[in-house]
Amino acid sequence: MAALESPENHIKATATSTATTSSSSTTSDLNFSVRRRSTTVTDSPSTEMMESEDLKSNGKECDKVTNENRSDIKFNYRPSMPAHRGVRESPLSSDAIFKQSHAGLFNLCIVVLVAINSRLIIENIIKYGWLINGGFWFSSKSLRDWPLFMCCLSLPAFPFAAYLVEKLAYQNYLPKLVVVFLHTIITTGSLLYPVSVILRCDSAFLSGVTLMLISCIVWLKLVSYAHTNSDMRAIAKSIDREDVQSISPCVGNPYDTYFKSLVYFMVAPTLCYQSSYPRTESVRKGWVVQQFVKLIIFTGFMGFIIEQYINPIVKNSQHPFKGNLLYAIERVLKLSVPNLYVWLCMFYCFFHLWLNILAELLRFGDREFYKDWWNARTVEEYWRMWNMPVHKWMVRHIYFPCLRNKIPKGVAILIAFLVSAVFHELCIAVPCRVFKLWAFIGIMLQVPLVVITKFLQNKFRSSMVGNMIFWLFFSILGQPMCVLLYYHDLMNRKGKTESG
């Protein structure tokens, strides 16, 4: 009812208010004239007459506005007025669904997801009890993991050796071929040394995975360090010869070998070496504590899902390629949801929380560790946005060097996938001591998916067919299948070892 009050009464109330108080201002000329008459003293009859004329004219204008408002209310809200005056789409129609915000539906999905999963967790605990057992992840005898721990502590010797080589090369004590040969030995040793330690020691799976991840990161960093310094030496020689065409845009970073630059690079959340990085001004200590708390919570939740859901499903399954096909499909689909939760938690814990914590402590400025890969319309887009440190390393040290050596673009992409497949296989097969190349095959199968999703994206430009195919094959089918394959091969290996 308040919204339908008469505009005339509203104008009268406004005039009365402005005649008694002079502190409020308004855009109405009528109110301005009334306020002037109540707060100023007229100096002459002519001034008073002019103000009177202004008041009359403004009063007529207000009466006109009031009449127009009355006319709008009188005619616009009559029963005979049309209620439908244009062509409009429903909010959920295909033409309008992506043109508006769906924040409310997103919040609803989160609430429903939390409610359903909370019920399932409570039901699972009531039915099966507390199933958490860390024997697979953590060794029952902690002394068995000491060789892996000591191996991890000795890995900095390889970056130090690479620094010595670069120092000698900078002083022109070593020819180019010798520098390349020494860097090849150092980088290869940084990878083979942890592999040999893991294979010789009966360590826990989690310890082996951690050591392999660290050794792979060290290898990638050492390759970048050697490749970047080699390029900077070539630039320095080009400058000496005044060969302007061969000077790259990064000539602003002078070539020199500083040990502190290497130390910062080895601990920084990046795989691409450069002499200096963007830095922030200070460390936000309170923010770091908050991220650490989140890291602990999500890591615990991830471990809970693995022990309470994934392990029982896997233990009650058969080898996907040796049992009933329908039963294998059922196990894969049942495993897909908890596996997807673990994978998303892993992404959030590592790429968002841990890398940002490390960047904040080191005041590392470039924190684009990932992009919106969840919106990827092709598999190629996903690999470009999912892991930005590795993507930048691949582009800088594999893809463009291949193109500069006249290698076709498709072959360069295939080489990049080949390198990625090798490292995925190392990080999984070595800790499991199972070399069936399942991870390698899974990564290489991404190549035909790249072609298929790109074709579908070009054919259906306004659809998300490629995005659906990515989620289906990569998260719903691919990863659960690899988990089942490696688990059963690992159990078969352990069974043969115990029986032998």
C-alpha positions as CSV (number, residue, x, y, z in Angstrom):
1,M,0.0,0.0,0.0
2,A,2.8,2.4,0.7
3,A,4.1,2.0,-2.8
4,L,0.8,3.2,-4.2
5,E,0.5,6.5,-2.3
6,S,-0.6,9.5,-4.2
7,P,2.3,11.5,-5.8
8,E,0.4,14.7,-4.8
9,N,0.6,13.9,-1.1
10,H,4.2,13.1,-1.5
11,I,5.0,16.5,-3.1
12,K,3.0,18.4,-0.4
13,A,4.9,16.5,2.4
14,T,8.2,17.4,0.7
15,A,7.3,21.1,0.5
16,T,6.3,21.2,4.1
17,S,9.5,19.6,5.2
18,T,11.7,21.9,3.2
19,A,9.9,25.0,4.6
20,T,10.9,24.1,8.1
21,T,14.5,22.7,7.7
22,S,17.3,24.0,5.5
23,S,19.8,21.2,5.9
24,S,18.5,18.7,3.3
25,S,19.0,19.3,-0.4
26,T,17.0,18.2,-3.3
27,T,16.9,18.6,-7.0
28,S,13.4,20.0,-7.2
29,D,13.3,23.7,-8.2
30,L,10.2,24.1,-6.2
31,N,11.9,23.0,-3.0
32,F,14.9,25.2,-3.7
33,S,12.7,28.3,-4.1
34,V,10.7,27.6,-0.9
35,R,14.0,27.1,1.0
36,R,15.3,30.3,-0.3
37,R,12.3,32.2,0.9
38,S,12.5,30.7,4.3
39,T,16.2,31.3,4.9
40,T,17.0,34.5,3.1
41,V,15.8,38.1,3.6
42,T,14.3,40.0,0.6
43,D,16.0,43.2,-0.1
44,S,13.4,44.7,-2.4
45,P,9.9,44.3,-3.7
46,S,11.2,43.3,-7.2
47,T,13.2,40.4,-5.7
48,E,10.1,39.2,-3.9
49,M,8.1,39.5,-7.0
50,M,10.6,37.4,-9.1
51,E,10.7,34.7,-6.4
52,S,6.9,34.7,-6.4
53,E,6.9,34.2,-10.2
54,D,9.4,31.4,-9.9
55,L,7.3,29.7,-7.3
56,K,4.2,29.9,-9.4
57,S,5.9,28.5,-12.5
58,N,7.6,25.7,-10.6
59,G,4.3,24.9,-9.0
60,K,2.7,24.5,-12.4
61,E,5.5,22.2,-13.4
62,C,5.0,20.1,-10.3
63,D,1.2,20.0,-11.0
64,K,2.0,18.8,-14.5
65,V,4.3,16.0,-13.2
66,T,1.7,15.0,-10.7
67,N,-0.9,14.8,-13.4
68,E,1.4,12.7,-15.6
69,N,2.0,10.3,-12.7
70,R,-1.7,10.1,-12.1
71,S,-2.2,9.3,-15.8
72,D,0.4,6.5,-15.6
73,I,-1.2,4.9,-12.6
74,K,-4.7,5.5,-14.2
75,F,-3.9,3.8,-17.5
76,N,-0.9,1.6,-17.1
77,Y,-2.5,-0.6,-14.4
78,R,-5.9,-1.0,-16.0
79,P,-7.2,-4.5,-16.6
80,S,-7.3,-3.8,-20.4
81,M,-3.6,-3.0,-20.6
82,P,-1.5,-5.7,-22.3
83,A,0.8,-7.7,-19.9
84,H,2.9,-9.3,-22.7
85,R,4.6,-6.7,-24.8
86,G,7.7,-8.5,-26.3
87,V,9.4,-11.7,-27.3
88,R,11.3,-13.1,-24.3
89,E,13.0,-16.4,-23.6
90,S,12.6,-18.5,-20.4
91,P,15.7,-18.2,-18.2
92,L,16.6,-21.9,-18.6
93,S,16.1,-22.0,-22.4
94,S,19.1,-22.9,-24.5
95,D,19.4,-19.3,-25.9
96,A,19.3,-17.6,-22.5
97,I,20.8,-20.1,-20.0
98,F,24.4,-18.9,-20.4
99,K,23.5,-15.2,-20.4
100,Q,22.7,-14.9,-16.7
101,S,24.1,-15.8,-13.3
102,H,23.3,-19.1,-11.7
103,A,24.8,-18.4,-8.3
104,G,21.6,-19.4,-6.5
105,L,21.5,-22.8,-8.2
106,F,25.2,-23.2,-7.5
107,N,24.6,-22.6,-3.8
108,L,21.7,-25.1,-3.8
109,C,24.0,-27.7,-5.4
110,I,26.6,-27.2,-2.7
111,V,24.0,-27.5,0.1
112,V,22.5,-30.6,-1.5
113,L,26.0,-32.1,-2.0
114,V,27.0,-31.5,1.6
115,A,23.7,-32.9,2.9
116,I,23.8,-36.1,0.7
117,N,27.5,-36.8,1.4
118,S,27.1,-36.2,5.1
119,R,24.3,-38.7,5.2
120,L,26.4,-41.2,3.2
121,I,29.4,-40.8,5.5
122,I,27.3,-41.4,8.6
123,E,25.6,-44.4,7.0
124,N,29.0,-45.8,5.9
125,I,30.5,-45.5,9.4
126,I,27.4,-47.0,11.0
127,K,27.4,-49.9,8.6
128,Y,31.1,-50.7,8.3
129,G,32.7,-48.9,11.2
130,W,36.0,-47.1,11.2
131,L,38.0,-48.6,8.4
132,I,41.1,-46.3,8.5
133,N,44.3,-48.2,8.4
134,G,47.6,-46.5,7.3
135,G,49.6,-49.7,6.7
136,F,49.5,-49.2,2.9
137,W,50.5,-45.6,3.1
138,F,52.9,-45.6,6.0
139,S,55.4,-48.2,6.8
140,S,54.9,-50.3,9.9
141,K,58.6,-50.1,10.6
142,S,59.6,-46.5,10.2
143,L,63.3,-47.4,10.0
144,R,62.7,-48.9,6.6
145,D,62.0,-45.4,5.2
146,W,65.3,-43.9,6.4
147,P,67.1,-44.6,3.1
148,L,64.5,-42.7,1.3
149,F,64.7,-39.8,3.8
150,M,68.5,-39.7,3.4
151,C,68.2,-39.8,-0.3
152,C,65.9,-36.8,-0.2
153,L,68.4,-34.9,1.9
154,S,71.2,-35.7,-0.5
155,L,69.4,-34.4,-3.6
156,P,70.7,-30.8,-3.2
157,A,74.1,-32.2,-4.3
158,F,72.9,-32.3,-7.9
159,P,72.0,-28.6,-8.1
160,F,75.3,-27.7,-6.5
161,A,77.1,-29.8,-9.2
162,A,75.1,-28.0,-11.9
163,Y,76.1,-24.7,-10.4
164,L,79.8,-25.6,-10.5
165,V,79.5,-26.6,-14.2
166,E,77.8,-23.3,-15.0
167,K,80.5,-21.4,-13.1
168,L,83.2,-23.0,-15.0
169,A,81.4,-22.5,-18.3
170,Y,80.9,-18.8,-17.4
171,Q,84.6,-18.4,-17.0
172,N,85.2,-20.2,-20.3
173,Y,87.0,-23.1,-18.7
174,L,84.7,-25.7,-20.4
175,P,83.7,-26.1,-24.0
176,K,80.1,-26.3,-25.0
177,L,80.0,-30.1,-25.6
178,V,81.6,-30.8,-22.2
179,V,79.0,-28.6,-20.5
180,V,76.2,-30.4,-22.2
181,F,77.7,-33.8,-21.3
182,L,78.1,-32.9,-17.7
183,H,74.6,-31.5,-17.4
184,T,73.2,-34.7,-18.9
185,I,75.0,-36.8,-16.4
186,I,73.9,-34.6,-13.5
187,T,70.2,-34.5,-14.5
188,T,70.1,-38.2,-15.3
189,G,71.7,-39.0,-11.9
190,S,69.2,-36.9,-10.1
191,L,66.5,-39.1,-11.4
192,L,68.1,-42.6,-11.4
193,Y,69.5,-42.3,-7.9
194,P,66.1,-42.0,-6.1
195,V,64.7,-44.7,-8.4
196,S,67.4,-47.1,-7.4
197,V,66.9,-46.3,-3.7
198,I,63.2,-46.9,-3.9
199,L,63.5,-50.2,-5.7
200,R,66.1,-51.6,-3.3
201,C,64.2,-50.5,-0.1
202,D,61.0,-52.0,1.1
203,S,59.4,-48.7,1.8
204,A,55.9,-47.5,2.2
205,F,53.9,-46.3,-0.9
206,L,53.5,-42.7,0.3
207,S,57.2,-42.3,1.0
208,G,58.1,-43.6,-2.5
209,V,55.6,-41.3,-4.2
210,T,56.9,-38.3,-2.3
211,L,60.5,-39.0,-3.1
212,M,59.7,-39.6,-6.8
213,L,57.8,-36.3,-7.0
214,I,60.7,-34.4,-5.4
215,S,63.2,-36.1,-7.7
216,C,61.1,-35.3,-10.8
217,I,60.8,-31.7,-9.8
218,V,64.6,-31.5,-9.2
219,W,65.2,-33.0,-12.7
220,L,62.8,-30.5,-14.4
221,K,64.5,-27.6,-12.5
222,L,68.0,-28.7,-13.5
223,V,67.0,-29.0,-17.1
224,S,65.6,-25.5,-17.1
225,Y,68.7,-24.2,-15.3
226,A,71.1,-25.7,-17.8
227,H,68.9,-24.8,-20.9
228,T,68.4,-21.2,-19.7
229,N,72.0,-20.6,-19.0
230,S,73.0,-22.1,-22.3
231,D,70.7,-19.7,-24.1
232,M,72.0,-16.8,-22.1
233,R,75.5,-17.7,-23.0
234,A,74.5,-17.6,-26.6
235,I,72.9,-14.2,-26.2
236,A,76.0,-12.9,-24.4
237,K,78.2,-14.1,-27.3
238,S,75.8,-12.5,-29.8
239,I,76.0,-9.2,-28.0
240,D,79.8,-9.4,-28.1
241,R,79.7,-10.0,-31.9
242,E,77.0,-7.3,-32.2
243,D,74.7,-9.8,-33.9
244,V,71.5,-7.9,-33.2
245,Q,69.2,-10.4,-35.0
246,S,70.0,-13.2,-32.6
247,I,69.5,-11.2,-29.4
248,S,66.3,-12.3,-27.6
249,P,63.8,-10.0,-25.8
250,C,65.1,-11.3,-22.4
251,V,68.4,-9.6,-22.9
252,G,67.4,-7.3,-20.0
253,N,68.5,-10.2,-17.6
254,P,72.3,-10.2,-17.8
255,Y,74.1,-13.5,-17.9
256,D,75.8,-14.4,-14.7
257,T,76.0,-17.3,-12.3
258,Y,74.8,-16.4,-8.8
259,F,74.5,-19.2,-6.3
260,K,71.7,-17.4,-4.4
261,S,69.7,-17.3,-7.6
262,L,69.9,-21.1,-8.0
263,V,69.0,-21.6,-4.3
264,Y,65.9,-19.4,-4.6
265,F,64.9,-21.2,-7.8
266,M,65.2,-24.6,-6.3
267,V,62.8,-23.8,-3.5
268,A,60.5,-21.4,-5.5
269,P,57.1,-22.7,-6.8
270,T,58.3,-22.7,-10.4
271,L,60.0,-25.0,-12.9
272,C,61.4,-22.3,-15.2
273,Y,64.7,-20.7,-14.2
274,Q,65.4,-17.0,-14.5
275,S,67.8,-14.7,-12.8
276,S,65.1,-12.7,-11.0
277,Y,61.4,-13.1,-10.4
278,P,58.5,-10.8,-9.5
279,R,58.4,-10.4,-5.7
280,T,55.8,-9.2,-3.3
281,E,56.6,-6.6,-0.6
282,S,56.0,-8.6,2.5
283,V,54.7,-11.9,4.0
284,R,51.2,-12.1,5.3
285,K,51.7,-14.3,8.3
286,G,48.0,-14.5,9.3
287,W,47.1,-15.5,5.8
288,V,49.7,-18.2,5.8
289,V,48.3,-19.7,9.0
290,Q,44.8,-19.7,7.5
291,Q,46.1,-21.6,4.5
292,F,47.9,-24.1,6.6
293,V,44.8,-24.8,8.6
294,K,42.9,-25.4,5.3
295,L,45.7,-27.6,4.1
296,I,45.5,-29.8,7.2
297,I,41.7,-30.1,7.0
298,F,41.5,-31.0,3.3
299,T,44.4,-33.4,3.5
300,G,42.7,-35.2,6.4
301,F,39.4,-35.3,4.4
302,M,41.3,-36.7,1.4
303,G,42.8,-39.4,3.6
304,F,39.4,-40.2,5.1
305,I,37.9,-40.8,1.7
306,I,40.7,-43.0,0.5
307,E,40.6,-45.2,3.6
308,Q,36.9,-45.3,4.2
309,Y,35.6,-45.5,0.6
310,I,38.3,-46.2,-2.0
311,N,40.2,-49.0,-0.3
312,P,37.1,-51.1,0.5
313,I,35.8,-50.7,-3.1
314,V,39.2,-51.7,-4.6
315,K,39.7,-54.7,-2.2
316,N,36.3,-56.1,-3.2
317,S,36.9,-55.7,-6.9
318,Q,38.5,-57.9,-9.5
319,H,41.1,-57.2,-12.2
320,P,39.3,-55.1,-14.8
321,F,40.7,-57.2,-17.7
322,K,40.3,-60.7,-16.1
323,G,36.8,-60.7,-14.5
324,N,33.2,-60.1,-15.5
325,L,32.9,-57.1,-17.8
326,L,29.7,-55.7,-16.3
327,Y,31.1,-56.2,-12.8
328,A,34.3,-54.3,-13.8
329,I,32.2,-51.4,-15.1
330,E,30.1,-51.3,-11.9
331,R,33.3,-51.2,-9.8
332,V,34.8,-48.4,-12.0
333,L,31.6,-46.3,-11.8
334,K,31.3,-46.9,-8.0
335,L,34.9,-45.9,-7.6
336,S,34.6,-42.8,-9.8
337,V,32.9,-40.5,-7.3
338,P,35.2,-40.9,-4.3
339,N,38.2,-40.9,-6.7
340,L,36.9,-37.6,-8.2
341,Y,36.6,-36.1,-4.7
342,V,40.2,-37.2,-3.8
343,W,41.5,-35.8,-7.1
344,L,39.8,-32.4,-6.6
345,C,41.1,-32.3,-3.0
346,M,44.6,-33.1,-4.2
347,F,44.4,-30.3,-6.7
348,Y,43.1,-27.8,-4.1
349,C,45.7,-28.9,-1.5
350,F,48.7,-28.8,-3.8
351,F,48.1,-26.3,-6.6
352,H,46.2,-23.8,-4.6
353,L,47.1,-24.1,-0.9
354,W,50.6,-25.5,-0.8
355,L,52.0,-23.5,-3.8
356,N,50.4,-20.3,-2.5
357,I,51.8,-20.9,1.0
358,L,55.3,-21.5,-0.5
359,A,55.0,-18.4,-2.8
360,E,53.9,-16.3,0.2
361,L,56.8,-17.4,2.4
362,L,59.3,-16.7,-0.5
363,R,57.5,-13.6,-1.6
364,F,57.1,-15.1,-5.1
365,G,54.9,-12.8,-7.1
366,D,53.6,-14.8,-10.1
367,R,51.0,-17.1,-8.6
368,E,49.3,-18.3,-11.7
369,F,49.7,-22.0,-10.8
370,Y,46.5,-23.0,-12.7
371,K,43.7,-21.5,-14.8
372,D,40.1,-22.4,-15.1
373,W,40.8,-25.9,-16.4
374,W,37.3,-27.0,-15.3
375,N,35.9,-25.0,-18.2
376,A,38.2,-26.6,-20.8
377,R,36.3,-27.5,-24.0
378,T,39.0,-29.7,-25.3
379,V,41.6,-32.0,-23.7
380,E,44.3,-29.8,-25.1
381,E,42.9,-26.8,-23.2
382,Y,42.8,-28.8,-20.1
383,W,46.5,-29.7,-20.3
384,R,47.4,-26.1,-21.0
385,M,45.5,-24.8,-17.9
386,W,45.6,-27.6,-15.3
387,N,49.3,-27.4,-14.3
388,M,50.8,-24.1,-15.3
389,P,54.3,-24.6,-13.9
390,V,54.7,-27.8,-16.0
391,H,52.9,-26.2,-19.0
392,K,55.3,-23.3,-19.0
393,W,58.3,-25.7,-18.7
394,M,57.0,-27.8,-21.6
395,V,56.4,-24.8,-23.8
396,R,59.8,-23.2,-22.9
397,H,62.0,-26.2,-23.0
398,I,60.3,-28.8,-25.3
399,Y,57.6,-27.3,-27.6
400,F,59.3,-24.2,-28.9
401,P,62.8,-25.7,-29.2
402,C,61.2,-28.4,-31.4
403,L,59.6,-25.8,-33.6
404,R,62.9,-23.9,-33.8
405,N,64.5,-27.1,-35.0
406,K,61.9,-27.4,-37.9
407,I,59.9,-30.2,-36.1
408,P,56.2,-30.1,-37.1
409,K,53.7,-28.8,-34.5
410,G,51.9,-32.1,-34.2
411,V,55.1,-34.0,-33.6
412,A,56.2,-31.4,-31.0
413,I,52.9,-31.9,-29.1
414,L,53.4,-35.7,-29.3
415,I,56.9,-35.3,-27.8
416,A,55.5,-33.2,-25.0
417,F,52.9,-35.9,-24.2
418,L,55.6,-38.5,-24.4
419,V,57.7,-36.8,-21.7
420,S,54.6,-36.3,-19.5
421,A,53.7,-40.0,-19.9
422,V,57.2,-41.1,-18.9
423,F,57.1,-39.0,-15.7
424,H,53.6,-40.1,-14.8
425,E,54.7,-43.7,-15.1
426,L,57.8,-43.1,-13.0
427,C,55.9,-41.4,-10.2
428,I,53.4,-44.3,-9.9
429,A,55.1,-47.5,-11.2
430,V,58.4,-47.1,-9.2
431,P,56.8,-46.7,-5.7
432,C,54.4,-49.6,-6.6
433,R,57.3,-51.6,-8.2
434,V,54.8,-52.5,-10.9
435,F,55.9,-51.7,-14.5
436,K,52.9,-52.4,-16.6
437,L,52.9,-48.9,-18.3
438,W,49.3,-48.3,-17.3
439,A,50.0,-44.6,-16.5
440,F,52.1,-44.2,-19.7
441,I,49.3,-45.6,-21.9
442,G,46.7,-43.5,-20.1
443,I,48.6,-40.3,-20.9
444,M,49.3,-41.3,-24.5
445,L,45.6,-42.0,-25.0
446,Q,45.0,-38.3,-24.4
447,V,46.5,-37.6,-27.8
448,P,43.5,-39.1,-29.8
449,L,41.2,-37.4,-27.3
450,V,42.9,-34.1,-28.1
451,V,42.0,-34.6,-31.8
452,I,38.4,-35.8,-31.1
453,T,37.5,-32.9,-28.7
454,K,39.1,-30.3,-30.9
455,F,37.0,-31.7,-33.8
456,L,33.8,-31.5,-31.7
457,Q,34.6,-28.0,-30.5
458,N,35.1,-26.8,-34.1
459,K,31.8,-28.5,-35.2
460,F,29.7,-27.4,-32.1
461,R,31.2,-24.1,-31.2
462,S,28.5,-23.0,-28.8
463,S,28.3,-26.4,-26.9
464,M,30.3,-28.0,-24.1
465,V,30.5,-31.4,-25.7
466,G,34.3,-31.4,-25.4
467,N,34.1,-30.5,-21.7
468,M,31.7,-33.4,-21.1
469,I,34.0,-35.8,-22.9
470,F,36.9,-34.6,-20.8
471,W,35.1,-35.2,-17.5
472,L,33.8,-38.6,-18.7
473,F,37.0,-40.1,-19.9
474,F,39.5,-38.4,-17.7
475,S,37.8,-38.4,-14.3
476,I,34.9,-40.9,-14.4
477,L,36.5,-43.7,-16.4
478,G,40.3,-43.1,-16.8
479,Q,41.5,-42.5,-13.3
480,P,39.4,-45.2,-11.5
481,M,40.5,-47.7,-14.2
482,C,44.2,-46.9,-13.5
483,V,43.6,-47.3,-9.7
484,L,42.1,-50.7,-10.2
485,L,44.8,-51.9,-12.6
486,Y,47.7,-50.8,-10.4
487,Y,46.1,-52.1,-7.2
488,H,45.5,-55.6,-8.5
489,D,49.0,-55.7,-10.2
490,L,50.5,-54.6,-6.9
491,M,48.6,-57.2,-4.9
492,N,49.6,-59.9,-7.4
493,R,53.2,-58.9,-7.1
494,K,53.0,-59.0,-3.3
495,G,51.3,-62.4,-3.4
496,K,54.0,-63.9,-5.6
497,T,56.7,-62.4,-3.4
498,E,55.2,-63.9,-0.2
499,S,54.6,-67.3,-1.8
500,G,58.2,-67.3,-3.2
